[in-house]
């Protein structure tokens, strides 16, 4: 699934359906943002013999260009055999690969051209050493003279002849599209490469840190991010468990490590720059030192990371050099260095809202500080967790019973306005689509007259009940507002992960998302859904039948909650038959039968 790039995927699919486009399609995006992965998935070129993927990396002559085509067509021409063929040594039989020839007498280019499929994908265009005009000439023969579909993948900003490249590409390229790095998909995929341990578990529980740090870096290079995540997991694996329990400090360490890791391996700073983290502020204050200005810029990009370390940050300077430059530090070195910072040995932090409940045990000055911090957080709309909001409200009311200056009505009005403001700003969480207990949907519980969260509960007065009802209502509204977006995600699963699609439609009574009683299908693109199901039926009819069964059941079970989907489901049937009919009348007959079987099974 690649939700950030659905439009580009559709452009590629449309181009692949053209018979003779007479122009090339260019995918132009920064290095490391996933261009190659995207195009291989969108074109299925690794499994579809009608589409050929060719890398132009380190190609410096027309002969090497031709040889890249031969190598892509026949991966067997590598190693010693490749040297023999290129040198024209010996008589080799190629009958097993569709032709027979003496390579010392036959031009391999002519053989390759005869076997080229209708679609050719040229990757690493900017890394090709050929002059731009010569490269365009070689590619243009396929576009104009061979009437082939040609997809180019490049990072125009990094081309050594960028002005000429930008000027001349218009003669060959008829359409240019870009892609965005799919951070969510990349992070989801990397967990399989990281051994299970406290490092992976910690990072999985704090994925927002990785996304935020990547967005702050602005380089869009997913390779840099994924390499940093792997090394961050290994670093956290080496830390003593009691130190990892200091969540806030490990979060800070992770932010700092990821930011510096990407900056160092991306060439933004060097070893000297890493060492200067521990120097005094003179590098920044002078504004003249080049390395200092780079650190200053990095600090501005990552305000929540300890880029500068002269006042004592979560990642010691020398340890940072060892981990990033040398690539290794022993577990003993890591733990000794982290303990010296003081960030990982302080008592575990207790949230202010819990300390507010225990107000009678707090020092007066500390309690005033707690109240001031909570009020500041509310003023800045930093408290968005509904459970914490309700607990703060309950704790203030509990303490208010013993205060002469407390007004319950004024406090209730303040919190009513606060949650409405959160909703208006779009930062109040939406409830979760779930068939499980209510607290799984809203994040807090309200049973037997008690509102509870994280082991703390209170019995609300009427205004407190009203606040709870208001929060649920606004979370429901936020959920409804996100349904079109959730439907797009659901469509992505239908296209790429049908088993996940089925899981999301099931009656899931445990933890996790379930659309069992949520009308959502009618927000999906019906035509795209029909196309996805038809393609699935061609490769896995049993799974396609299960998908249709799950969809049709939502109408046949006659649930009022799902009535909005009924008309969409009828349109889906029509579109499915139309998709099949475009192939053949027999295919359409098979689809009608599949629909009938699914409806019978669902009924």
N, C-alpha and C positions, 0 to 999 in steps of 0.2 A: 504494500500500500504506500502511495506517495502523494498524500493529500495536498502539500503545498504546490505541486506541479501538475495538477489535473488538466489545466488548460493546455500546457505544453505537451502533455501526453496525447491529448486529443488532436493537436496540430500534427504531431508525428504520425498518429494513426490515419489521419486524413491524407497526409502526404503519401503514406505507404499504399493507399488505395488508388492513387492516380496511376493511370496507365503509362503516360509519357509526359511527365511534368515539364521537361525542358528547362528546368532550373534546379539548383541545389538548395537544400535546407541546411541552415547553419544553427547549431546549438552553441551559443557563445556565453560562457560563464567562467568565473574565477577557478583557479586551481583548487582541487580538493573538495569541491562542493558536491561531488557525486555525479558528474556528467556521464562518465563511462558506465557506472552502475545503472543510472537512469535509462540510458539509451539501450543498454543490453536487455533490461527488463521490458522496456516499451516495445522493442522490435523483436524480442525473443531470438536474436541472431545466433545465439549459441546452440539452439536446437532446431531452428528453421533453416534448411539448406538453401532457400531462395534469398537469404540475406547474408552478406559477407562482411565481417568486421576486420578492418585493416588498421594497424597502428603505423603511423608515419614517424614515430620517434627515432631520431638519429638517422634519418634517410637524407643522404647528401647528393645523390645523383639520380638521373633517370633510370639507370640500371638497377640501383638499389630500390627505387620506387616500384619498378616492375617485379623485382624479386620479393618485395613485401607482399605483393598480390599473390605470387606463386606460393609463398610460405603460408599465407592466410588460407588459400584454397586447399593446400595439402600440408598440414602440420608435420608430416613425416619428413619433409625436406629440411632437416636440421642436422647439426653436428657434422660428422665426417661425410655422410652422404651428401649433405648440402655442398660441402667443399668440392667433392668429386663432380657433382652436377655442374656447379658454376665454373669449374675448371675444364669441363668437357672431357673428363677422364673416364674411359671405359664405356661399354654399351650396356645401358640399363633398361630393363623392361618395365613399363608403366601400365601394363594391361590391367593390373589389379585396381588401378585408379582411373580407368576409363580411356586410356590411350597408350600407344606404344611408340617409342621414339628413341633415336640415338641423340642424347643431349649434346654431343659434340657437334652435331650437324643441324639441330633444330633450334629455332629461337623460342626459348621458354616463354617469352612475352606473348607470342602468337598463340601458344597452347593455352596460356592462362586466359587470354582474351576470349578464346572460344568457349571456355568453361565458366566465365564469370556469370554470377546470378544477376537477377534484375535489380537488386538493391545492394548498394555498396556503402559501407559506413567507414569514413576515414577519421580516425581519432588522432589526437596529438598534432594537429595541423600546425600549431605555433611552435612545436618542437622539431619540425621538419627543417633540415638545413638547406633545402633548395630555395633559390630565389623565388619570390612571390609569383612573378609572371610565368616562370617556367612551371611551377607547381600548378597554377591555375590552368595552364595549357594542357598539362597531362591529365588533369581531372576533367577538363571541359570535353575531352573526346568521349568520355562516358556519358556526359549530360546531353550534348548536342548530337553526336554521331551515333552513339549506341542507344540513345533514348532510355537511359537507365535512371533509376531513382538514386540520388547521391545525397547522403547525410554527412555533414562535416561537423566535427567537434573541436572547439578551439577556445582559447582564452586570448582574445584579441589584444588585451592590454599588455600581455607579456610577449607579444611577437617582436622579434628583433627589428623587423622592417614595418613597424606598426603603421606609419603614415601610408606607405604603399599598399599594405595589406588592407587597410580600411578603404582606400580609394579604389582599388582594383577589384575588391570582392563583389561589388555591386554588379559587375558584368556577368558574374557566374551565379551568385547567390540571389535567389528570388524571395526568400523569407528568412528572417532571423528571429529566433526565440531564445529565451534564457531560462534558467532554472534556479530555484532557491534551494539552499542546503536543507534537507529534511532531517533536522536535528533529532526529532522524536524517533524516527525510523532508525537512524544511525545508532542512537543510544540503545534502543531496544535490541538491535542486532548484536551489539558488542558484548552483551552479557554472556553469550555462549563462548566467547573467547577468554573470559576471565574466570579463573578457578573460584569455586565457592569458598567464602571466608568472610571475615568481618569487614574487609575492604569492599568487596562487592555488595554486601548487605547494606553497609553504610551509604555507599554511593547510590544504590537503588532507592533508598529511603529519602535521599536528598537530591533528586535529579534536577530540581529547580536551580540549584547552585551551578551545575554544569551548563545548563541552557543560558543562564544569565551571564556567566563568565564568557561563554562563546559569543553571545550577542554583543557584549561590551568590547570584545577584541576586534570585531568588525572585519576580520579577514575572510570569513566564509569558508575557511579550509577545514572540512570535516576530518581530514586525515590527521591534522595537527591536534584536533580535539580528541579523537579516539585514541591516539597514541598517548596523550596526556592522561586520559581516563584510565587506561591500562596501567600506567606507571603509578597513578594516584592510588589505585586499588592495591597494588603491591606495597606501596609505602604504608598504607593504613593497616595492611596485614601484619606488618612488622611491629606495630605499636602495641604496647601492653594493654590488655582489655580494660583495665581500670582507668587508663588514660583516655581511651576511646569513649568512655562513658561521659566525658566532658564534651557534650554534643556541640555546643556553640564554638568551642575552641577548635574542634576538629573541622567544623564547617569553615572557619576562618583559615585554617591550615589548607584545606582543600581548595578554597578560592585562590589563595596565594600561590599554591603549587601549580594549579592549572594555568593561571594567568602567566606566571613566569616560564612554565614549560612551553607553552605555545609561543611566547615571545622569543625565547632562546632558540628553539628549534625552527621557528619561522624567520630567524635572522634579524629580529627587531633589536635585540640586545645581545652582547657577547659575554665572554667570561669576565672581562673587566667590569662590565656593567653589573653583573651579578655580585661581584665583590664590593662594588660601591654602594650596594644596598645598606651595608653596615656602617658606612661613613657618616660623618655629621651632615648637617643640612647645607654645607657650603656649596655642594654641587648644584643644588636647586636655587640657593639664594643668589649665587653669582649670576646665573642665567647665561653664563658664557661657556661652561664646560659642555662639550657635545654629548658625552655619555650621560651627564647629569640631566640634560634636557630630555634625553630619551626616557630616563627613569621618571622624570616629571610627567611626561606625556602618558607613560604607562600607568602612573598613579592616577591621573585624571580619568583614564579609561576604566580603571578598576578601583573605584573609591572604597570598596569594602574589603579589599585585599591588602595585606601588609607588604606592598611593593618596596617601601622604604622600611629599613629595619634598625635604624640607629637609635630608636626609642624602645626597641624590644618588641618584635612581632612574633607571630605564631611559628614562622619558619626561620630558624637561625641562618645567618648569612653563609657560614662555612658548610652547613648541612645542605643548603640549597645548591652550592657549587658542587658538592660531592654527588648529589642526586642527579643534577641536570647536566653537568659537564662530564664528570667521571662515569655517571650512569649507575653508580652503586654506592651503598653505604650499608654497613652491617646493622643488624637489629640492635645490637648494643649501642653503636654510635647514634642511631636514630633516637632511641629512648633516652639516652643520657642528654643529648642535645635538646630534645623537646622539654625535658624536665627542668632544664636551666632557664627556660623562658618564663616559668611560673604560670603559664596558661593552662597547663594540664595537671596541676597539683592542687589547685584551689578547691574548696568544697563545691559539691554539685550545686548548680543554680536552681533555686526554687522560683517558679513563675510568680510575678507580682500579684496575679489574681488569687493564687493560693495563699500568699502571704497576707493579702487583704482579708481573707476569711479568718486568719489567725491574728487579727488586728490587736486583740487584747494582750497578746504575748509579745508584741513588737515594742521596741524602744520608740518613744514618742517622736524623736527626730527622724528615725528610720521610717516610721509609719507615714509621717508627713511627706517624706521623699517618695514612698510607694504611691501614695495618692497623687502626688504631683506628676510622677511618671505615667500613671494610668491616664490622668486627665490630658497630658500632652499627647499620648498615643491616640486617644479618642479625638482630640482636636485635629490631628494629622491623618485621621482615618486609617490608622495602622492596625487596629484590631478588627479583623474581618471574620474570625472564626465564630460562628453563631453560639457554640457552647461556651466559649470564653466570655462573649458579650453578656449572655444570660447569667453567668457566674459572677461577673463584676457587678451587674445590677443587683443580684441577690445579696452579695457581700456588703455592698453599700447600704442596702436597706436594713440588713442585719445590724450593721454598725450604727445606722441612723436612729435606731430605737433608743440609743443611749446618748444621742447628740441633741442639743437644744436648737441648733441651727439647720437641722435637716428637714427638707420638705419632700415627702413622698411623691406628691403630684408633679412638682417641678422636675424631680429626678426621672420619673416615668416619662414625662413629656420630652425630656432631653434624649432619652434612649429611643423613644419612638422616632424622633427626628433623625437620630443617628443611623438607625437601620434603614430608614427611607433614603437617607443620603447615600449610604453604601449601595443600595439597590440602584439608585439613579446613576451613580458613577460606574455601575457594572462590576463592582468588586465584592458584592455579597455572593458567597458561593451558591451555585444551583444545587438543589437536592440531587441525590444520586438515583438513577433509574434502577430500582431493585424491588424484588418481591419478598425481600427479607424483612426483619423487624424494622420498626419505624426509626429507631436510633441509627440503623445503618443507612437510612435514606437522608436523614437530616444532620447526623453527627452528634446529636444529643438525645437524651431520652426524656419522656414525660409520661410516666405511668404511675398509677395509684396516687395521683395528685402531687407527685414530686418531680421537679425538673432536675435532672442529674447529668453530670459530665465529669469524666476523669475521677470518679470516686467521690465527688462532692455534689450534694443535692440540697434543695430547699423547697418548701411548700409555698408557692406564690400566692400573694393577695390577688384580687381581681385585676388590678393594673398589670401585675406580673404575668398573669394568664393571657391578658390581651397582648402583651409584648411578645410572648411565645407564639401566639396565634399569628401575629403580624409577621414575625420572622419566617414561620412556615409558609405563609401566603406568598411572601416576597421570594423565598427560595423556590417555591412552585412556579412563580412567574419567570424567574431566571431560568429554571429548567425548561419551561415551555419555549422561551426565547432562544434557547440553544438547540432545540430539536432539529432545525434545518442543518445546523453544523454537525450534529450527531448523526443525522441521516446520511450526510456525505461520508462520514467515517464508516458507517454501516455499509454503504455502497462500495467503499474501498475494500472492506473485508469480503464482500460478496464477490468482487472481481479477483482478489488475490488469495484470500484465506477463507474459503466457504465454511470450513469447520468452525472457525471463530464466529462467523455470521450466524450459524446455527446455534452456537452456545448462547449468543446474545438474545436470541428469540425464545430460548427455553425458559421454563418455570424454575428459575434458580432461587432456591430458598436459603442458600448460604450467603457468604459475603461475595460481592462482585456485582457487576452491572447486568441487569436483565430487563428486556423490553417486553416481557410477557403480557403486561397489562398497559403498556404505553403505546398510543397510536403514533407511529413514526414512519411507516413505510410510504405513506402518501407524500412525504417530504422528499423522497428519493426521486431521481430522474428515472422515470418509468422506462424510457427507451434504452438508457444505459444499463438498467437492471435486466431488461429482457436480453440485451446483447450478452451480458455477463453470464446469465443462466444458459443461454443457447450454447455459448462456447464451452461452458462446463459440461453440458449434456453431450458434447462431441468427444470429450476426453474422459469423462467419468459420469456415466448415466445414473449410476446408483446414488451418487452424492447429489446430482441435479434433482433426482426424484425426492430425496429427503428435503432439499431446499424448497421445492414446490409444495411438498406436504406441509412444511412448517408455515409457509405463507398462506396457503388455502385454508388451513385450520383456523387462522385468525378471523376468517369470515364465517366459516361453517359453525364455529362454536357460538356465533351470534351474541358476542359480547358488545353491549352498548358502548363500552369504553373504546372499542376498536372500530366503531362504525364508520369513522372518517376514512378508514383504509379501504372500504369495500369497493368503491368505484375505481380506485387505483388498481386493485387486484384484477378487476375485470379488464381494464386497459392493458394490464400486463399480459393477460392471456392473448389478446389480439396482437400485441407487439411480438410475443414469442412466436406465434404462427407466421407473422410477417417476416421475422428474422430467418426462420427456417425456409420459408417459401422463396426467399431470395437465393437460396442455394439450389433447391429443387422441390418439385411437388411431392416427391417421396419423403424428403426431409420434413416437409410441412406435415405430411400424414403421420410421421413418427412423433413429431412434436404434439400433435393433437392427441395421440394415444398416450403420450407421457403425461400430458395435462389431465387426461381422464383418469389415468392410474393414480395420480397424486390426489385428485379430488376424492376418488373412491377411498383411498387410504386415509385421507384426512377426515372423511365423514365417518 
